[in-house]
Amino acid sequence: MKKYKLYIIAATVMVVSVLLQACSVEPQYFSQSTPELFFDTQGKVYQRMGRPFTHWAWTMADHQAHSTLVRLQEFTTDEMLVPSRYNDWYDGGSYLRMYHHDFTPTTPGVNDAWRAFSMGVAQTWSAKDDIDQYVDFEALKFPAGSRDAILMQLQSLAAFFYLHGLDLFGGVPLYTSNKGDIQPRATDVKTFEFIEGLLKEALPKLPKKTELGTMETGSINQAASALMLARLYFNAGSYIRQDKFAEAAALCQEIIDGVYGSYKLEDDWTKIFGFNNDRSTEIIWSVPSQNAQSERSVGVHSAHYGMNEYWDNGEIGNRNNGYCLVPSLDVNGKSYLYGSKDASPKGTYRLGSPFAKFHKSDIRKQLNAYEGGGKWRGMFYFGELINPVTGKVCHGGNRQIKPTDIVVLVDQIARIIPQTGAEADHGKEGARWGEENSGVRLAKFSPIPWLSEKTYRGNPDIPVFRLAEAYYMLAECKMRTGDKAGAAALINKVRKRYFPDGDPDPVTASNLDEWRMLDEWMIEFLGEGRRRTDLIRWNKYTTESWWDHPADGADKAYFNRFPIPEQAMGSNNLIEQNPGY
């Protein structure tokens, strides 16, 4: 059983304490609570610190790919989408608009992303203001260095939210406190420099992880702040048209060398996403999750309606049969994968086809199944859904598949199953024409235990930063300087854990190009909320086609940034719209 996760569960503790006081028989009279009186214990300081971290957890991890700061990074790309399945998931065309890059100031999801980052900034500065102004660390007998550790974690969290704002929208209004007047949008460069300054100041004052495999609690340490700064530099070309790959490479090398703490690549990939992953040697920062206390990403929206049978666990909700991988096959089963021997006559694509890009001998490319005792296998749901461990099955949901029939998930999104009264649409394919069994499903996060071992449920944390990212960023930096051999060696250090009998297709100096690099990013970080940023860095997001998504065109380069939502402009009349919208 994991230890109590302070930051994420702090809000729950505050609610419980109020309820306990409410049970008192004797009346208690209060006038008002002031900050000076509130901060009388160390625990209350951590409670106040914890509030913006609960917001961070929500933006990054609730239902994973549907979480607020992840879905625009995934559902607008060649990795994942939410297809319409007859009437299911049409939702006024909102998800189709994301996938087809039909962006306007009213596009659903865009305002959610603006609100997520800006509210995170506001909550973080509010907590930092209160603690900085009202907490007497010496009187409360905090250990030496606690003040800097707490304040600089909050400052780094603000930088994290601002980094998402810059990535999604470009320059944003900049604040260091909730006091003062509202601000217009800063320039891209000013926003970049502001984030850089926050992280550079915080980095040396943060705690460092000194022992390999000690428990992650959701707090921000030096390595997390360093990786944020590396991300900023790594994408500087997209953000401010400046090349800062050398700065990113230097930070990544230091992270790998342990300058900012002790970390190590995992040999077993399931340890990164499994039930005890709060002690994974690879995770640098993760959203804590705890059974029956603060469960994250349990019962994701991609799960088929009947997966409770397959899991042998009927207590998992949110089986809404939603998002899936972008398909690799056309309506007739021919491949969209570039270079395929069985290519679709409709054409092939350099991008997309994520499931097909996992080699058949990759241990991740098998049916996800719980094995008991906290062990599990496989990263996908695909094909005939018969549990390879228990023999339990997933039956149809009475849409296109009868409740008496076993579901067979296909790597296609098309009208394939004959339906009475729907003959006119039979054979159509595209994001609008999905069926109940369309699309391979990702099963990477929060594996589901049997009901008999239900206390494991919800225990996996949701990784936000992990050491493999430093390896891949450094690899791409080396590649861009011409050191393809060095880049290949770094990627292969990560890849080898997926091929116990040897990697049949290692990265080499001769096969590493921009397309292979993008494929490696996709394969390793599928569903982790970074695909759009990677495509933009390589100038592919608006210029390239993938399945059911023609290239936007040369005149649509402004789609690399989302429009400022009309709600944001309505609440701050100093904010101006991004060009092109």
C-alpha positions in Angstrom: 0.0 0.0 0.0 1.3 3.4 -0.9 2.0 6.2 1.5 -0.4 9.1 1.7 -0.1 11.5 -1.2 0.1 14.9 0.4 -0.4 17.4 -2.4 -3.1 15.8 -4.3 -5.2 14.6 -1.4 -4.8 17.8 0.7 -8.1 19.2 -0.4 -9.9 16.0 0.7 -8.3 16.3 4.2 -9.6 19.9 4.5 -13.1 18.7 3.7 -12.9 15.8 6.2 -11.7 18.1 9.0 -14.7 20.4 8.4 -17.1 17.4 8.5 -15.5 16.1 11.8 -16.0 19.5 13.4 -19.6 19.5 12.2 -20.2 16.4 14.3 -19.5 18.3 17.5 -22.5 18.5 19.9 -21.5 21.9 21.4 -22.0 25.0 19.1 -18.9 26.8 18.0 -18.9 30.5 17.0 -16.7 32.1 14.4 -16.4 35.6 13.0 -14.0 35.1 10.2 -10.8 33.2 9.4 -7.7 35.2 8.5 -4.5 34.0 6.9 -2.5 35.0 9.9 -4.6 32.7 12.1 -5.0 29.9 9.6 -1.3 29.0 9.2 -0.7 27.6 12.7 0.6 24.1 11.7 2.9 22.7 9.0 0.0 20.6 7.8 -2.0 23.7 6.9 0.9 25.1 4.9 1.0 22.0 2.9 -2.8 22.1 2.5 -2.5 25.6 1.0 0.3 24.5 -1.2 -1.7 21.5 -2.4 -4.6 23.4 -3.9 -3.0 24.3 -7.3 -1.5 20.8 -7.4 -5.1 19.3 -7.4 -5.8 21.6 -10.4 -2.7 20.3 -12.1 -3.8 16.7 -11.5 -7.1 17.4 -13.0 -5.7 19.1 -16.1 -3.2 16.3 -16.8 -4.7 13.0 -15.6 -8.4 12.8 -15.3 -9.4 10.1 -17.8 -5.9 10.6 -19.4 -6.4 11.4 -23.1 -9.6 13.3 -22.3 -7.9 15.4 -19.6 -7.9 19.1 -20.4 -4.2 19.7 -21.4 -3.8 16.4 -23.2 -6.7 16.0 -25.6 -5.8 18.9 -27.9 -2.3 17.4 -28.1 -3.7 14.0 -29.1 -7.1 14.3 -30.8 -5.8 16.9 -33.3 -3.0 14.7 -34.6 -2.1 11.4 -36.4 -2.1 9.4 -33.1 -5.6 9.4 -31.7 -9.1 10.6 -32.4 -12.7 10.3 -31.1 -14.7 9.0 -34.1 -18.4 9.3 -34.4 -19.9 5.8 -33.9 -23.4 6.3 -35.5 -24.9 8.6 -32.9 -22.4 7.9 -30.2 -19.7 10.5 -29.7 -20.9 12.8 -32.4 -21.4 15.5 -29.8 -22.4 18.2 -32.2 -19.3 17.4 -34.3 -16.9 18.8 -31.6 -14.4 15.9 -31.8 -14.6 15.9 -35.6 -13.7 19.6 -35.6 -10.7 18.9 -33.5 -9.4 16.1 -35.8 -10.1 18.0 -39.0 -8.5 21.3 -37.7 -11.7 23.2 -37.9 -10.5 25.7 -35.3 -12.4 28.8 -34.3 -12.7 30.9 -31.1 -15.7 28.7 -30.2 -14.2 25.3 -30.9 -15.0 23.0 -28.0 -12.0 22.1 -25.9 -10.0 25.3 -26.8 -11.6 27.3 -24.0 -11.1 24.4 -21.6 -7.4 24.4 -22.4 -7.2 28.2 -21.9 -9.1 28.0 -18.6 -6.9 25.0 -17.5 -3.6 26.9 -17.8 -4.8 30.3 -16.7 -6.7 29.0 -13.7 -3.6 27.0 -12.8 -1.5 30.2 -12.9 -4.0 32.1 -10.8 -4.3 29.3 -8.2 -0.5 28.9 -8.0 0.3 32.5 -7.5 -2.5 32.8 -4.9 -1.0 30.0 -2.9 2.5 31.4 -3.3 1.3 34.9 -2.2 -0.4 33.5 1.0 2.5 31.3 2.0 5.2 33.9 1.3 3.3 36.6 3.2 1.8 34.8 6.2 3.8 31.7 7.0 6.5 32.0 9.7 8.6 28.9 8.8 10.9 29.3 11.8 8.0 29.5 14.3 6.4 26.4 12.8 9.8 24.6 13.1 10.1 23.7 9.4 13.5 22.1 8.5 16.0 24.4 7.0 15.5 25.1 3.3 11.7 24.4 3.5 10.7 27.9 2.6 12.6 27.9 -0.7 11.5 24.3 -1.5 7.8 25.2 -1.1 7.9 28.6 -2.8 10.0 27.4 -5.7 7.9 24.4 -6.3 4.9 26.7 -6.7 7.0 28.9 -9.0 7.9 25.9 -11.1 4.3 24.9 -11.3 3.3 28.3 -12.5 6.1 27.9 -15.2 4.6 24.6 -16.2 1.2 26.1 -16.7 2.7 29.0 -18.6 4.6 26.6 -20.8 1.4 25.0 -21.8 -0.1 28.4 -22.5 2.8 29.3 -24.8 2.7 26.0 -26.5 -1.0 26.1 -27.3 -1.7 29.8 -27.8 1.6 31.7 -28.1 2.2 34.8 -25.9 -0.1 35.1 -22.9 -0.8 37.6 -20.1 2.0 37.5 -17.6 1.6 37.8 -13.8 3.7 37.0 -10.7 0.9 37.7 -8.3 -2.9 37.8 -8.3 -2.7 41.4 -7.1 -2.7 44.3 -9.6 -4.4 45.1 -12.9 -5.3 42.7 -15.7 -2.6 42.5 -18.4 -2.7 42.2 -22.2 -0.9 39.3 -23.9 2.8 39.5 -23.8 4.8 38.7 -27.0 6.0 35.2 -27.6 9.6 36.2 -26.8 8.6 37.9 -23.5 6.5 34.9 -22.5 9.4 32.5 -23.3 11.9 34.6 -21.4 9.4 34.9 -18.4 9.1 31.1 -18.2 12.9 30.7 -18.6 13.5 33.2 -15.7 11.0 31.4 -13.4 12.7 28.0 -13.9 16.3 29.3 -13.7 15.6 30.9 -10.4 13.7 27.9 -9.0 16.0 25.1 -10.2 18.9 25.4 -7.7 16.6 26.0 -4.8 14.5 22.9 -5.3 15.0 19.6 -3.5 17.0 16.9 -5.3 16.1 13.2 -5.4 19.2 11.6 -3.9 18.2 7.9 -3.7 17.2 5.8 -6.7 13.6 4.6 -6.5 12.3 6.7 -3.6 8.6 7.5 -3.8 7.3 10.2 -6.0 4.5 12.2 -4.3 3.6 14.8 -7.0 6.1 17.3 -5.7 8.5 19.1 -8.1 12.1 18.4 -7.7 15.2 19.7 -9.5 15.0 17.1 -12.3 11.3 18.1 -13.1 12.2 21.8 -13.3 15.3 21.0 -15.4 13.1 18.9 -17.8 10.6 21.8 -18.1 13.5 24.1 -19.1 14.8 21.6 -21.5 11.3 21.3 -23.1 11.2 25.1 -23.4 14.6 25.2 -25.2 13.8 22.1 -27.3 10.8 23.8 -28.9 12.2 27.3 -29.0 12.2 27.2 -32.8 8.4 26.7 -32.8 7.9 29.3 -30.0 10.2 32.1 -30.8 12.0 31.1 -34.1 15.3 30.7 -32.2 17.5 27.6 -32.2 18.2 26.5 -28.7 18.8 22.8 -29.2 22.3 23.2 -27.7 20.9 24.4 -24.5 18.3 21.6 -24.5 21.0 19.0 -25.1 23.1 20.3 -22.3 20.3 20.0 -19.8 19.2 16.6 -21.0 22.8 15.3 -20.7 22.9 16.6 -17.1 19.6 15.0 -16.3 20.8 11.6 -17.7 24.1 12.0 -15.8 22.2 12.5 -12.5 23.2 16.1 -11.9 19.6 16.9 -10.8 18.8 13.7 -9.1 19.0 9.9 -9.2 17.0 8.2 -12.0 17.4 5.2 -14.3 15.6 3.7 -17.3 13.4 0.8 -16.3 14.1 -2.6 -17.8 10.4 -3.6 -17.5 8.1 -1.0 -19.1 5.1 -2.1 -17.0 6.9 -0.7 -13.9 6.5 2.8 -15.4 2.7 2.5 -15.6 2.0 -0.2 -13.1 0.5 -0.4 -9.6 3.7 0.5 -7.7 5.0 3.1 -10.2 5.3 5.8 -7.6 8.7 4.1 -7.0 9.7 3.7 -10.6 13.3 4.6 -11.2 12.3 6.3 -14.5 9.5 8.6 -13.4 10.6 12.2 -12.7 7.2 13.7 -12.0 3.8 12.1 -11.9 0.2 12.7 -10.8 -0.3 10.7 -7.7 -3.2 8.2 -7.6 -4.4 6.1 -4.7 -7.0 3.5 -4.3 -10.2 4.8 -2.6 -8.5 8.2 -1.9 -7.7 10.0 -5.1 -8.0 7.7 -8.1 -7.0 9.0 -11.5 -7.6 7.8 -15.0 -9.6 4.7 -14.0 -12.2 3.5 -16.5 -11.0 5.6 -19.4 -13.5 6.7 -22.1 -12.0 4.5 -24.7 -13.0 1.2 -23.0 -15.8 -0.7 -24.7 -19.1 -1.0 -22.9 -18.6 -4.7 -22.2 -15.0 -4.5 -20.8 -16.2 -5.2 -17.3 -16.6 -8.9 -18.3 -13.2 -9.0 -19.9 -11.6 -7.4 -16.8 -13.7 -9.6 -14.5 -14.4 -6.4 -12.6 -17.8 -4.7 -12.7 -16.9 -1.7 -10.5 -15.1 0.2 -13.3 -17.1 3.1 -14.7 -16.6 5.3 -17.8 -16.8 2.5 -20.3 -18.0 4.8 -22.9 -16.3 3.4 -26.0 -14.8 6.7 -27.2 -11.4 7.5 -28.4 -9.1 5.1 -30.3 -5.9 5.1 -32.4 -5.9 6.6 -35.9 -6.4 3.4 -38.1 -3.7 1.7 -40.1 -6.1 -0.1 -42.5 -8.7 1.0 -45.0 -12.2 -0.3 -45.3 -11.0 -3.4 -47.2 -8.1 -4.2 -44.8 -5.3 -2.7 -47.0 -2.5 -0.7 -45.3 -2.1 3.0 -45.0 1.4 2.5 -43.7 4.1 4.1 -46.0 6.2 1.4 -47.7 3.7 -1.4 -47.0 3.7 -4.4 -49.3 -0.1 -4.5 -49.0 -0.7 -0.8 -49.6 -4.1 0.7 -49.8 -5.0 1.8 -53.3 -6.3 5.0 -51.6 -2.6 5.9 -50.8 -0.2 5.7 -47.9 1.0 8.2 -45.3 4.3 8.9 -43.6 2.4 9.9 -40.5 -0.2 8.0 -38.6 -0.8 4.2 -38.4 0.4 4.1 -34.8 -0.6 0.4 -34.1 1.1 -0.8 -37.3 4.3 1.0 -36.3 4.8 -1.2 -33.3 6.8 -4.2 -34.4 5.0 -7.5 -34.1 7.7 -8.8 -31.7 7.4 -5.7 -29.4 6.2 -7.0 -26.0 3.8 -4.1 -25.7 1.9 -5.2 -28.8 -0.3 -7.8 -27.2 -3.7 -7.8 -25.5 -3.7 -6.0 -22.2 -4.6 -8.4 -19.4 -4.2 -8.5 -15.7 -2.2 -11.5 -14.4 -2.7 -11.3 -10.7 -0.6 -10.0 -7.8 -0.1 -6.6 -9.5 1.3 -8.1 -12.7 -0.1 -7.2 -16.1 0.8 -7.3 -19.8 0.1 -5.6 -23.1 -0.6 -2.0 -24.1 -3.6 -2.4 -26.4 -7.1 -3.8 -26.9 -7.4 -5.2 -30.4 -8.8 -8.1 -32.3 -11.1 -10.7 -30.6 -11.5 -9.6 -27.0 -11.0 -12.9 -25.2 -8.8 -12.4 -22.1 -5.6 -14.4 -22.6 -5.2 -15.0 -18.9 -8.8 -15.7 -17.7 -10.7 -16.6 -20.9 -13.3 -14.0 -20.0 -14.8 -12.1 -23.0 -16.1 -8.7 -24.0 -19.6 -8.9 -25.5 -21.3 -6.5 -27.8 -23.1 -3.4 -26.6 -26.2 -3.8 -28.6 -25.2 -1.1 -31.1 -23.8 -2.8 -34.2 -22.7 -6.0 -32.2 -25.2 -8.2 -30.4 -24.8 -8.6 -26.6 -24.4 -12.3 -27.3 -21.5 -11.8 -29.7 -17.8 -11.3 -28.8 -16.4 -7.9 -29.8 -13.6 -7.9 -32.4 -11.9 -4.6 -32.5 -10.5 -3.7 -35.9 -7.7 -1.3 -36.9 -10.2 0.5 -39.2 -12.8 3.2 -38.9 -15.5 2.5 -41.4 -19.0 1.2 -41.9 -18.2 -2.5 -42.3 -21.0 -4.3 -40.4 -24.2 -4.6 -42.4 -27.1 -2.8 -40.7 -30.7 -2.8 -41.6 -31.8 0.5 -42.9 -28.2 1.9 -43.2 -27.2 0.4 -46.5 -26.6 3.8 -48.0 -23.6 4.4 -45.6 -22.2 0.9 -45.9 -18.6 1.0 -47.0 -18.0 4.6 -46.1 -14.9 5.3 -44.0 -13.6 8.3 -42.1 -13.8 9.8 -38.7 -17.6 10.4 -39.2 -18.2 6.7 -40.1 -17.1 4.7 -37.1 -18.8 1.7 -35.6 -19.0 0.1 -32.1 -15.8 -2.0 -32.8 -13.8 0.6 -34.8 -10.3 1.3 -33.7 -7.5 -0.2 -31.6 -7.7 1.1 -28.0 -4.8 2.2 -25.9 -4.4 0.4 -22.5 -1.3 2.1 -21.3 -2.4 3.8 -18.1 -4.0 2.5 -14.9 -4.3 -1.2 -15.7 -7.5 -2.8 -14.3 -7.2 -5.6 -11.7 -9.7 -8.3 -11.1 -12.5 -7.5 -8.7 -11.0 -10.0 -6.3 -7.9 -7.8 -6.1 -9.8 -4.5 -6.2 -7.5 -2.7 -3.8 -4.9 -2.4 -6.6 -7.4 -0.3 -8.6 -6.4 3.3 -9.1 -3.0 2.8 -7.6 -0.9 3.6 -10.7 0.3 7.2 -10.8 0.1 9.0 -14.2 3.6 9.9 -15.5 4.1 13.5 -16.6 7.9 13.5 -17.0 10.1 10.5 -17.3 13.8 10.0 -18.0 13.1 8.5 -21.4 12.1 12.0 -22.6 15.6 13.3 -21.8 17.1 10.5 -23.9 14.8 11.2 -26.8 15.3 15.0 -26.7 19.1 14.5 -26.5 18.9 12.0 -29.4 17.0 14.5 -31.6 19.5 17.3 -30.7 22.4 15.0 -31.7 20.6 14.1 -34.9 20.2 17.7 -35.8 23.9 18.3 -35.5 24.7 15.3 -37.7 25.6 12.8 -35.0 23.0 10.2 -36.1 25.1 7.3 -34.6 25.0 9.0 -31.2 21.3 9.7 -31.5 20.6 6.1 -32.5 22.5 4.7 -29.5 20.3 6.8 -27.1 17.0 5.7 -28.7 18.1 2.0 -28.7 18.9 2.2 -25.0 15.2 2.8 -24.5 14.0 0.4 -27.2 15.8 -2.7 -26.0 13.4 -3.3 -23.1 10.7 -4.0 -25.5 12.5 -6.8 -27.3 13.8 -9.6 -25.0 15.1 -11.6 -27.9 16.8 -8.6 -29.5 15.6 -5.6 -31.4 14.7 -6.7 -35.0 14.6 -3.1 -36.3 17.0 -0.9 -34.2 17.6 2.7 -35.1 20.8 3.2 -37.0 22.7 6.1 -38.5 21.5 5.1 -41.9 17.8 4.7 -41.2 17.4 7.7 -38.8 15.7 10.6 -40.6 12.9 13.0 -39.6 10.2 10.4 -40.3 11.9 7.7 -38.2 12.5 10.2 -35.4 8.8 11.2 -35.4 7.9 7.5 -35.4 10.1 6.8 -32.4 8.5 9.7 -30.5 5.1 8.3 -31.3 5.9 4.7 -30.3 7.5 5.6 -27.0 5.1 8.4 -25.9 1.8 7.4 -27.4 -1.1 9.0 -25.5 1.2 11.0 -23.2 0.1 14.4 -24.5 3.0 15.6 -26.7 2.3 14.6 -30.3 1.0 17.9 -31.6 4.1 19.7 -30.2 6.4 17.2 -31.9 4.7 17.5 -35.3 4.9 21.3 -35.1 8.6 21.2 -34.2 9.2 19.2 -37.4 6.8 21.5 -39.4 4.4 18.6 -40.1 1.3 19.6 -38.2 -0.3 21.7 -41.0 1.8 20.7 -44.0 1.3 16.9 -44.0 -1.6 14.6 -44.5 -2.6 11.5 -42.5 -5.7 9.3 -42.5 -8.9 11.3 -43.2 -6.9 14.5 -42.6 -5.7 16.3 -45.7 -2.8 18.8 -45.1 -4.2 22.2 -44.0 -2.3 24.0 -46.7 0.4 26.7 -46.8 -2.1 29.4 -45.9 -3.0 27.7 -42.6 0.3 27.7 -40.8 -1.4 29.8 -38.1 -3.2 26.6 -37.1 0.0 25.8 -35.2 -1.5 27.9 -32.5 -5.1 27.6 -31.3 -7.4 30.6 -31.4 -7.9 32.6 -28.3 -11.3 31.5 -27.1 -14.0 34.1 -27.1 -14.7 33.6 -23.4 -11.2 34.7 -22.6 -11.4 37.8 -24.8 -14.8 38.6 -23.3 -13.4 38.5 -19.7 -10.3 40.6 -20.6 -10.7 43.2 -23.3 -7.0 43.7 -23.5 -6.5 40.3 -25.0 -6.1 40.2 -28.8 -6.8 37.3 -31.1 -4.1 35.2 -32.8 -3.5 36.2 -36.4 -5.6 34.3 -39.0 -8.6 33.7 -36.8 
